[in-house]
Amino acid sequence: MKALFFDIDGTLLSEITKEIPQSALDALKKTAEKGNLTFINTGRTWSELPEELKKLPFSGFLCGCGTYLRRDGEILMHQTIPKKRCEEIPVILKECRIGMILEGTDNVYFSSEVSRFREVEQTRAYFAAVGIGLAETAETKGIIYDKFCIVTDAQSDIERMYREFEQEFDIMDRAAVYTKSFRTAAAKEQLWTMR
């Protein structure tokens, strides 16, 4: 028996049709019939997964850059950013003039203000089209999330951002789009590209 891990965007989901090709579905079924385990391994949090993907017979899901593990329908691990820190992060990011996407297991949160960052607004529109990220905002008290993605430009106070977060989060820069997840004590993988 083998455990096989699959990314979503550009791997299972076609970049063109945004659907899973029948050939991929057939291959997944065939490998499962051989007794292999199949897992989704994605930077997306559970709330960001397309519902049709959740309904497929995967053995499990490793989501949110490793903040959430589900196997055979059972949640084996879920790590969130502490509640107090979840309230502080959007304030700091706003003060640093940084675009934000707060990604949780139950929802995705955007600032109540329209962002000057095209990447943030495109992501907001993508999720709004499927009913995600509409009810609460990054400023809502009590929201909990697993990781966050930021976008910066020349107006952003990147130096302060690093001072505020570098001891607590791993930070990777990919073309001025950042993702921060995991507290330092946890296993980490960071993505700085927008999905």
N, C-alpha and C positions, 0 to 999 in steps of 0.2 A: 504494500500500500504506500502511496505517495501523497503528500499534501502539495497541491498546486495553488499558487496565488496569482490573482489577476487584478490589474488596475482597471479602471473604468474608462476614462476619457482617452480616446485614441487606441485603446486596446480592445475592450469589449464593445464599447459604444463607438459606432462609426463617426468620424469627424464630419462626414458629409450629411448622413441621414439622421444622426443622433439616436439611432436605434441599434439594437444588437442584431447583427446579420444572422440569418438562419444557419449558415455554416458554423458560426461560433456556438450557437445553441446545440447543434448536432454534435459538435466536438465535446462540449461540456457533458452532454448526456452519455456519450461513449466513454469518456474517462471515468465518470461516476459508476457506470456499469462494470468497469474493471476493478472497482473497489477503491478508487482514489478519492481523496477528499479535495473539495474545491472551495476556495476562499476568495472573497473580494478583499483586496488590500489597497486602500485609498486614502488620500489626504482629505477627502470629503468626510464631514461628520454624518452620523446616522440620518439626521433630518434632511441632509442635502442629497441623499440617494434617491434616484427615481423610484417611485412605488413599484413599477413593473419589474425592476431589478430585485427588489426585496422579496418578490413573490417567486422568484426562480429558486430551484432546489440546490442552493449552495450549502455547503457544510457549515460555513460561517462567514463572518464579516469582521475585518480589522479596519476600523474607521478612524478618521480624525488624526491621522499621522500617529496612530498607536494609542490614542486616548480611550478607545472603546473596542472591546472584543466580545463578539457574540458567536456562540457555537450551538448548532442545533436548536435555535430559538432561545437559548439561555444566555443571559448577560454574564460573562465570566469576569470582566474587568471594565470599569468606567472611571476615568480620572477627569475631574473638572478643575478649573481654576477656583481657588477659594472665593466664597461669596464677597467678602470685603474687597478683595483684589479685583473682582469682576466689576465692582462699582467704581474703583479708582482708575482702572485702565482707560475707559472712554474719556474721562476728564483729562488725563495726561495726554492722550492722543490729540484731543481737540486743542489743548494748550500748545502742543507742538505742531499744529497745523498739518496733521497727518490724516489721510483717509483711512477708514476702518470698516472691517467686516468681522463681526463677532460670531463665531460658529459654535453652536451648541448641539447637543443630541436631540433636543426637542424643537429647536428653531434656529434661525439665523437673524442677527440683529444689525441694523444699520442706524446711523445717526438720523435724528428727526429732520435735520437740515439736508438740503441737496448738496452733494459733494462736488467739488470742482474737479474731482478725478473721474475721468471717463470710465476707468476700469471698475470703480466702485458702483457707478450708476448703471453700467451694463450688467454687473452681477446682481444688483438690486432688481433690475427689470427681468432678468432671467428667472430669479426665484419668485418674484411677484406673479409671473405668468403661471406658476404652478401652486400658488397660494402660500408661499413661504415668506416669512419676514415682513408680514403685514400688520400684525396686531400690536406688537411691542417694539420699542426702539432701543438703541444702545443706552439711552438715558433712563430707561425704565428701571426703577429700584427693584432689586431682588432677582434680576435675571441671572442665570448661571450659564456659562459656556465653557467649552473644552479647550478652545484655541482661538487665535485671531489672526487675521490677515490685515496688513497695512499697506498703504500706497503713499509714496513720498515724492516730493519734487524739490526744486531749489528753494521754495519758501518754507519747507519743513525744517524743524529743529531736530535734525537727525542725531546730533551729538547728545542732546538731552534725552532723546528716546533711548539711546544706548545706555546712558547712565542710569536711567530708570529701570531698564529691563535686563541688561546683560548678565547680572548675577542670578537672575531668576529664570530666564528663558534662553533657549538657544535661538540665535538670530542668523538667518541666511539671507543674503541679498541676491536677488535675481532680477536685474533690470529695474530697480527701484520699487519692486513689489515684494513685500515681506510677509512671511507667515511665522507666527510665534505660537508654539504650543509646548506643552509639558513643563512642569517645573523641573529644575535641574536634576533632581534625584531620579527622575523617570527616564526610561529609554526614549531616545529622541530621533526625529527626522523632521527637518524643516523644509518647506517649499517656499520659494519667493516668486513663483510665477502664478498668474491668475489662471483659474480654471475656466 
